[in-house]
Amino acid sequence: MALIGIDGSGKTTQAHLLAETLTRAGHPATYHRNAGGRRWLGRAAHRLGRSDAQALLGRDAMLMLESVLRWLAIALALLTSVLTGRVAVMDRYAACQYASLRAHGGQGWERLVRAAYRIFPPPQVTFLLAVDPAEAYRRIERRGTDHESLRYLTAADLAYRTLPEHPTFVPVDADRPAEDVAREIEGHLAGWLAAGDGPADQRTARGEPRAAAPAPGLIPAQARP
């Protein structure tokens, strides 16, 4: 399962809550933060007297490094899920990198990056946390650990909404308080949780993990391939 959206949309909070909810419901789940390293690079840039990672490395180098780091994070998360049999709750996934490329004006790299990310399976469900860029900006400024311009957040919002994968996302109104957002996400998964046949419980005759068959009604039509 993946949660995606612009910075400040609440992905990390909701991914942690979802992993906890799934585990309590009998589907052991692990939170995975598939970051691209841009926040760390931004801090390094500030220490070196640059405004941000792009100013430090240049746009193309930053985007390529971000793409590589996120690819490695996703690969490790998927491998861990296979080895442990636990549900992987992904805080960011491949779509986040495609949106980042577009928001930074790096569309020329998108075909190459998509080719590299093609080995990753699509999540059972991808929740797009939709938030007004102005609200996202206010949240980022309040937490005080990093900074994003309103201009970039607006571009990122447009990038998500224009991705070819967008019709497969399950949109969630993330302008609301975190507890309301969590309830909506749980509502989408209620049928699956009640059926008790999540990925962690799915085994072949030889005891090997296999793909889960979600309960009817688990994933809205727009989330199915």
C-alpha positions in Angstrom: 0.0 0.0 0.0 1.3 3.4 -0.8 0.5 7.0 0.3 1.6 9.7 -2.0 1.0 13.5 -2.3 2.8 16.8 -2.1 5.0 17.7 0.8 2.9 18.8 3.8 0.0 16.5 2.8 0.4 14.3 5.8 1.9 11.2 4.1 4.2 10.2 7.0 1.6 10.6 9.7 -1.0 8.6 7.8 1.5 5.9 6.8 2.5 5.4 10.4 -1.2 5.3 11.5 -2.1 2.8 8.7 0.7 0.5 9.6 -0.4 0.5 13.2 -4.1 -0.1 12.2 -3.2 -3.0 10.0 -1.1 -4.6 12.7 -3.8 -4.3 15.3 -6.3 -5.8 12.9 -4.1 -8.9 12.5 -2.2 -8.0 9.4 1.4 -7.3 10.5 2.6 -4.2 8.7 5.8 -2.2 8.5 6.2 1.5 7.7 8.7 2.3 5.0 9.9 5.9 4.3 11.0 5.9 0.7 12.6 9.3 0.8 14.8 10.6 -2.1 17.2 12.4 0.2 16.2 15.9 -0.9 15.7 17.1 2.7 19.1 15.9 3.8 20.7 17.4 0.7 18.9 20.7 1.5 20.4 20.8 5.0 23.8 20.0 3.5 23.4 22.8 1.0 22.5 25.3 3.8 25.6 24.3 5.7 27.7 25.0 2.6 26.0 28.4 2.0 23.7 27.3 -0.8 19.9 27.9 -0.8 18.9 24.3 -1.5 19.9 21.0 -3.0 19.3 22.3 -6.5 21.6 25.2 -6.0 24.2 22.9 -4.6 24.2 20.2 -7.3 22.3 21.6 -10.2 18.8 20.6 -11.2 19.7 17.5 -13.3 22.2 16.1 -10.8 19.8 16.6 -7.9 17.0 14.8 -9.7 19.1 11.9 -10.8 20.5 11.5 -7.3 17.0 11.7 -5.8 15.8 9.1 -8.3 18.6 6.7 -7.4 18.1 7.1 -3.7 14.4 6.6 -3.9 14.8 3.6 -6.1 17.1 2.0 -3.6 14.7 2.8 -0.7 11.8 1.2 -2.5 13.8 -1.9 -3.5 14.9 -2.4 0.1 11.3 -2.0 1.3 9.9 -4.5 -1.1 12.7 -7.0 -0.4 12.0 -6.6 3.4 8.3 -7.2 2.8 9.0 -10.4 0.8 11.4 -11.8 3.4 9.3 -11.0 6.4 5.8 -11.5 5.0 4.6 -8.2 6.4 2.5 -5.7 4.6 4.6 -2.9 3.3 3.1 0.5 4.0 4.9 2.9 1.6 5.4 6.5 2.6 6.1 7.7 -1.0 6.4 5.4 -4.1 7.4 5.6 -7.7 4.7 8.1 -8.6 6.3 10.6 -6.2 9.5 10.5 -8.2 7.7 11.1 -11.5 5.9 14.0 -9.9 9.1 15.4 -8.6 10.7 15.3 -12.0 7.8 17.2 -13.5 7.5 19.8 -10.7 11.2 20.6 -11.1 11.1 20.8 -14.9 13.0 17.6 -15.4 10.5 15.9 -17.7 13.4 15.0 -20.1 14.5 12.4 -17.5 11.1 10.9 -16.9 11.4 8.2 -19.6 14.7 6.9 -18.2 13.5 7.0 -14.6 10.3 5.2 -15.5 12.3 2.5 -17.2 14.4 2.0 -14.0 11.3 1.9 -11.8 9.3 -0.4 -14.0 10.5 -3.4 -12.1 8.5 -2.3 -9.0 5.0 -3.8 -8.8 2.1 -1.4 -8.5 0.7 -1.2 -4.9 -2.6 -3.0 -4.1 -3.9 0.5 -3.5 -2.4 4.0 -3.8 -3.9 6.8 -1.7 -3.3 10.3 -3.0 -3.5 12.7 -0.1 -4.9 15.8 -1.8 -4.3 19.1 0.0 -4.4 22.7 -1.0 -0.8 23.9 -1.7 -1.3 26.9 0.6 -2.3 24.6 3.5 0.7 22.3 2.8 3.0 25.4 2.8 1.6 26.4 6.2 2.1 22.9 7.7 5.7 22.8 6.4 6.5 26.2 7.9 5.0 25.2 11.3 7.1 22.0 11.5 10.2 24.0 10.8 12.4 21.2 9.7 12.6 22.1 6.0 11.2 24.6 3.5 9.3 24.4 0.2 8.1 27.3 -1.8 4.5 27.8 -2.5 5.4 27.9 -6.2 7.0 24.4 -6.0 4.1 22.9 -4.0 1.6 24.2 -6.6 3.7 22.7 -9.4 3.9 19.4 -7.5 0.2 19.4 -7.0 -0.3 19.8 -10.8 2.3 17.2 -11.5 0.4 14.5 -9.4 -2.9 15.4 -11.0 -1.5 15.1 -14.6 0.4 11.8 -14.2 -0.9 9.0 -16.4 -1.4 6.9 -13.3 -3.7 9.5 -11.7 -7.0 7.6 -12.5 -5.7 4.6 -10.5 -5.2 6.6 -7.3 -7.7 6.7 -4.5 -8.0 10.4 -3.6 -8.3 11.4 0.0 -9.2 14.9 1.2 -6.1 15.7 3.3 -7.1 19.3 4.2 -8.9 17.9 7.2 -7.5 16.9 10.6 -5.3 13.8 10.7 -7.9 11.7 12.5 -10.5 12.4 9.9 -8.1 11.5 7.1 -7.2 8.2 8.9 -10.9 7.3 9.2 -11.4 7.8 5.5 -8.4 5.6 4.7 -9.6 2.9 7.1 -13.1 3.1 5.5 -11.6 2.2 2.1 -9.9 -0.8 3.7 -12.8 -1.9 5.9 -13.9 -4.8 3.7 -10.5 -6.2 3.4 -9.8 -5.9 7.2 -13.1 -7.6 8.0 -12.4 -10.5 5.6 -9.1 -11.2 7.3 -7.4 -12.2 4.1 -4.6 -9.6 3.8 -1.2 -10.2 2.2 0.4 -11.3 5.3 -2.0 -14.3 5.6 -1.7 -15.3 1.9 0.4 -18.4 1.4 0.9 -20.9 -1.4 0.6 -24.7 -0.7 4.3 -24.7 0.0 4.1 -21.9 2.5 5.5 -19.2 0.2 4.0 -15.7 0.1 1.7 -15.0 -2.8 -0.3 -12.0 -4.0 -3.3 -11.3 -1.9 -6.8 -11.4 -3.3 -8.5 -8.3 -1.7 -12.0 -8.7 -0.4 -14.7 -7.5 -2.8 -15.2 -3.8 -2.5 -11.8 -3.2 -0.9 -10.4 -1.0 -3.7 -12.6 1.4 -5.5 -12.9 1.0 -9.3 -10.5 3.9 -10.0 -7.8 2.2 -8.0 -7.8 -1.0 -10.0 -5.5 -1.4 -13.0 
